[in-house]
Amino acid sequence: MSLAGIALIVVAVFLFRRARKAGAQIRAMTATPTLTVAQLEQMRRMVPRPRPEGGFRKITEVIGGAQPGVGGLLTSELSKTPCVWYSYRVRRRWYYRTRKGHRRVRWDTVAEGQAPPSFVLVDPQRRPIELVVDGARPEAVEKPVDSYQTDFRAETVEFLGLEWPRGRGTLGFHYEEWIIRPGTWLYVLGEARDVTGSLVIGKPEDGSDFIIAAKPEGELRAGRGRRHRLLGAAACALVLVGLALIVTEFWIMA
């Protein structure tokens, strides 16, 4: 059986799953209402007998401007920019040589992080709500750092008083940083809840979509619509080509 055909079908399954996820997010954004903090507070008060840990949960969309949380304004890790949230990643590009002498290049993440775990979102009526980021990476936010720096360092081993090359070493580092400045307008699709006592919005407990983006909802839906169509078309094409390769090899072997 054609290994190339099977490989194409496996890739097609992966692309189909990505396309289905994009389609599901479009449906979620379309079906979920955009509510103000005041409307959420009103719904929260209507919960008949709230449990001690909070009894209100609501999948919703909220829009508003980002503002610092309890810890105040932060300074980002790499660019040292004042912000309400930041995330950074440093990846090392390195090489090694195989037994046959061929050089292979790999990437490793050597440092990454984000802070703070939450900040405040102020809606158009100037009502605040805590946004719990929960490790998510907001979309379309500012990226002040995105650079690669060459830093060649070959690894050596000492033997008989001499330094001998190990056939591996560092080629350079890729630095990336994402930030949200005060006042940045955000769209959030998540779960509003009062588990901690006060009303917050964050990642849904049931695993539903959680989106934070510095883009209007219409642009997000349009972008996912394009992704859904392109990935779906690519998956179908790969399945057809893969099946053709498998059938062709079958007939040749027969």
C-alpha positions as CSV (number, residue, x, y, z in Angstrom):
1,M,0.0,0.0,0.0
2,S,1.2,3.5,-0.8
3,L,2.9,5.1,2.2
4,A,2.6,8.5,0.5
5,G,-1.1,8.1,0.0
6,I,-1.6,7.1,3.6
7,A,0.5,10.1,4.8
8,L,-1.6,12.4,2.7
9,I,-4.8,11.1,4.2
10,V,-3.4,11.5,7.7
11,V,-2.6,15.1,6.9
12,A,-6.1,15.6,5.5
13,V,-7.6,14.3,8.7
14,F,-5.5,16.8,10.7
15,L,-6.6,19.7,8.4
16,F,-10.3,18.6,8.6
17,R,-10.1,18.7,12.4
18,R,-8.7,22.2,12.2
19,A,-11.4,23.2,9.7
20,R,-14.1,21.8,11.9
21,K,-12.8,23.7,14.9
22,A,-12.9,27.0,13.0
23,G,-16.5,26.2,11.9
24,A,-17.4,25.5,15.5
25,Q,-16.0,28.8,16.7
26,I,-18.0,30.6,14.1
27,R,-21.2,29.0,15.3
28,A,-20.3,29.7,18.9
29,M,-19.7,33.4,18.2
30,T,-22.9,33.7,16.1
31,A,-25.0,32.0,18.8
32,T,-23.6,33.7,21.8
33,P,-25.1,37.1,22.8
34,T,-22.9,40.1,23.7
35,L,-23.8,41.3,27.1
36,T,-22.8,44.2,29.3
37,V,-21.5,43.8,32.8
38,A,-24.8,45.3,34.1
39,Q,-26.8,42.7,32.3
40,L,-24.6,39.9,33.7
41,E,-25.0,41.3,37.2
42,Q,-28.7,41.4,36.8
43,M,-28.8,37.7,35.6
44,R,-26.5,36.8,38.6
45,R,-29.0,38.3,41.0
46,M,-31.8,36.2,39.5
47,V,-30.1,32.9,40.5
48,P,-32.6,31.5,43.0
49,R,-30.4,29.9,45.7
50,P,-26.7,30.5,44.9
51,R,-24.3,28.0,46.4
52,P,-21.6,29.2,48.8
53,E,-19.0,29.0,46.1
54,G,-21.3,30.9,43.6
55,G,-24.2,29.7,41.6
56,F,-24.0,31.8,38.4
57,R,-22.5,30.6,35.1
58,K,-23.2,32.1,31.7
59,I,-21.5,31.6,28.3
60,T,-21.3,35.1,26.9
61,E,-19.4,37.7,24.9
62,V,-18.1,40.8,26.5
63,I,-16.3,43.8,24.9
64,G,-14.3,46.5,26.5
65,G,-11.0,48.3,27.2
66,A,-8.2,46.6,29.1
67,Q,-7.1,48.1,32.4
68,P,-4.6,47.0,35.0
69,G,-5.6,44.5,37.6
70,V,-4.9,44.5,41.3
71,G,-1.1,44.5,40.8
72,G,-1.3,47.7,38.7
73,L,0.6,48.5,35.5
74,L,3.3,45.9,34.6
75,T,6.5,46.2,32.6
76,S,6.9,43.5,29.9
77,E,9.8,41.0,30.2
78,L,11.6,41.7,26.9
79,S,10.7,45.2,25.6
80,K,10.1,46.7,29.0
81,T,6.9,48.2,27.8
82,P,4.2,49.4,30.3
83,C,1.2,47.1,29.8
84,V,-1.7,45.3,31.6
85,W,-0.6,41.9,30.3
86,Y,2.3,40.3,28.5
87,S,3.6,37.0,27.2
88,Y,7.0,36.1,26.0
89,R,8.9,33.1,24.5
90,V,12.5,32.5,23.7
91,R,13.4,29.6,21.4
92,R,16.9,28.2,20.7
93,R,17.8,27.1,17.2
94,W,20.4,24.3,17.4
95,Y,22.0,21.7,15.3
96,Y,23.5,18.2,15.6
97,R,25.2,15.9,13.2
98,T,24.0,12.3,12.5
99,R,26.4,9.4,12.3
100,K,26.6,9.9,8.6
101,G,27.6,13.5,9.0
102,H,24.4,15.1,8.0
103,R,23.4,18.3,9.9
104,R,20.0,18.5,11.4
105,V,18.4,21.6,12.8
106,R,16.0,21.7,15.7
107,W,14.1,24.3,17.9
108,D,13.7,24.2,21.7
109,T,11.8,26.6,23.9
110,V,14.2,27.7,26.6
111,A,12.1,30.3,28.3
112,E,8.5,31.4,28.3
113,G,5.9,33.0,30.6
114,Q,3.0,35.4,30.9
115,A,1.6,37.8,33.6
116,P,-0.6,38.6,35.3
117,P,-3.1,35.8,35.6
118,S,-6.0,38.3,35.2
119,F,-6.7,42.0,34.5
120,V,-9.7,44.2,34.2
121,L,-12.0,44.7,31.3
122,V,-14.1,47.9,31.3
123,D,-17.3,47.6,29.1
124,P,-18.8,50.5,27.1
125,Q,-20.9,51.5,30.1
126,R,-17.7,51.8,32.2
127,R,-18.5,48.8,34.3
128,P,-15.5,46.6,35.2
129,I,-15.2,42.8,35.1
130,E,-12.2,40.7,35.9
131,L,-10.8,38.8,32.9
132,V,-9.1,35.6,34.0
133,V,-6.6,34.8,31.1
134,D,-5.9,31.3,32.5
135,G,-2.9,30.7,30.2
136,A,-4.7,31.7,27.0
137,R,-2.9,33.6,24.3
138,P,-5.0,36.6,23.1
139,E,-5.3,37.0,19.4
140,A,-4.2,40.0,17.2
141,V,-2.5,41.8,20.1
142,E,0.6,43.9,19.8
143,K,3.9,42.1,19.2
144,P,6.7,44.5,20.0
145,V,9.4,41.8,19.9
146,D,9.8,39.3,17.1
147,S,13.5,38.9,16.3
148,Y,16.1,36.3,15.6
149,Q,19.7,36.8,16.8
150,T,22.5,34.6,15.6
151,D,24.6,33.3,18.4
152,F,26.8,30.4,17.1
153,R,28.3,28.3,19.9
154,A,29.6,24.9,19.1
155,E,29.5,22.4,22.0
156,T,32.8,20.8,22.8
157,V,34.1,18.0,25.1
158,E,37.5,17.9,26.8
159,F,39.7,14.9,26.0
160,L,43.5,14.5,26.6
161,G,43.6,18.2,27.6
162,L,42.1,19.4,24.3
163,E,38.6,20.6,23.4
164,W,37.0,18.4,20.7
165,P,33.8,19.3,18.8
166,R,30.7,17.3,19.8
167,G,28.9,17.7,16.5
168,R,26.2,19.9,18.0
169,G,25.7,23.4,19.2
170,T,23.6,26.6,19.2
171,L,22.9,28.6,16.1
172,G,20.8,31.4,17.6
173,F,17.8,32.5,19.5
174,H,14.3,33.7,18.5
175,Y,12.7,36.2,20.8
176,E,8.9,36.9,20.8
177,E,6.7,39.0,23.0
178,W,3.0,39.9,23.0
179,I,1.5,42.7,25.1
180,I,-1.8,44.4,25.8
181,R,-1.5,48.1,26.6
182,P,-4.0,50.0,28.8
183,G,-7.1,50.9,26.8
184,T,-6.7,48.2,24.2
185,W,-10.2,47.2,23.0
186,L,-10.8,43.5,23.4
187,Y,-13.5,41.0,22.4
188,V,-13.9,38.1,24.8
189,L,-16.0,34.9,24.4
190,G,-16.0,32.9,27.6
191,E,-17.9,32.0,30.8
192,A,-19.0,34.7,33.2
193,R,-19.2,33.2,36.8
194,D,-19.0,34.2,40.4
195,V,-17.2,31.2,41.9
196,T,-14.8,33.4,43.8
197,G,-17.6,35.7,45.0
198,S,-17.1,38.5,42.5
199,L,-18.2,38.3,38.9
200,V,-15.4,37.3,36.5
201,I,-15.1,36.0,32.9
202,G,-12.7,33.3,31.9
203,K,-12.3,29.9,30.3
204,P,-15.5,27.8,30.4
205,E,-15.4,24.9,32.8
206,D,-17.0,22.6,30.2
207,G,-14.1,23.2,27.7
208,S,-16.1,25.4,25.4
209,D,-14.4,28.0,23.2
210,F,-12.4,30.7,25.0
211,I,-11.4,33.6,22.8
212,I,-9.6,36.8,23.7
213,A,-8.9,39.1,20.7
214,A,-8.0,42.6,19.9
215,K,-10.3,42.5,16.9
216,P,-14.0,43.1,16.4
217,E,-16.2,40.0,16.3
218,G,-17.0,40.5,12.6
219,E,-13.4,40.3,11.6
220,L,-12.8,37.2,13.8
221,R,-15.7,35.4,12.2
222,A,-14.6,36.4,8.7
223,G,-11.1,35.2,9.3
224,R,-12.3,31.9,10.7
225,G,-14.7,31.6,7.7
226,R,-11.8,31.8,5.3
227,R,-9.8,29.4,7.4
228,H,-12.7,26.9,7.4
229,R,-13.1,27.0,3.6
230,L,-9.4,26.8,2.8
231,L,-8.6,24.0,5.3
232,G,-11.7,22.1,4.2
233,A,-10.8,22.4,0.5
234,A,-7.2,21.3,1.2
235,A,-8.4,18.3,3.2
236,C,-10.7,17.1,0.4
237,A,-7.9,17.6,-2.2
238,L,-5.4,15.6,-0.1
239,V,-7.9,12.8,0.5
240,L,-8.5,12.5,-3.3
241,V,-4.8,12.5,-4.1
242,G,-4.1,10.0,-1.3
243,L,-6.8,7.6,-2.5
244,A,-5.6,8.0,-6.1
245,L,-2.0,7.0,-5.0
246,I,-3.3,4.0,-3.1
247,V,-5.5,2.7,-5.9
248,T,-2.8,3.3,-8.5
249,E,-0.2,1.3,-6.5
250,F,-2.8,-1.4,-5.8
251,W,-3.4,-1.9,-9.6
252,I,0.3,-1.8,-10.3
253,M,1.0,-4.5,-7.7
254,A,-2.0,-6.6,-8.9
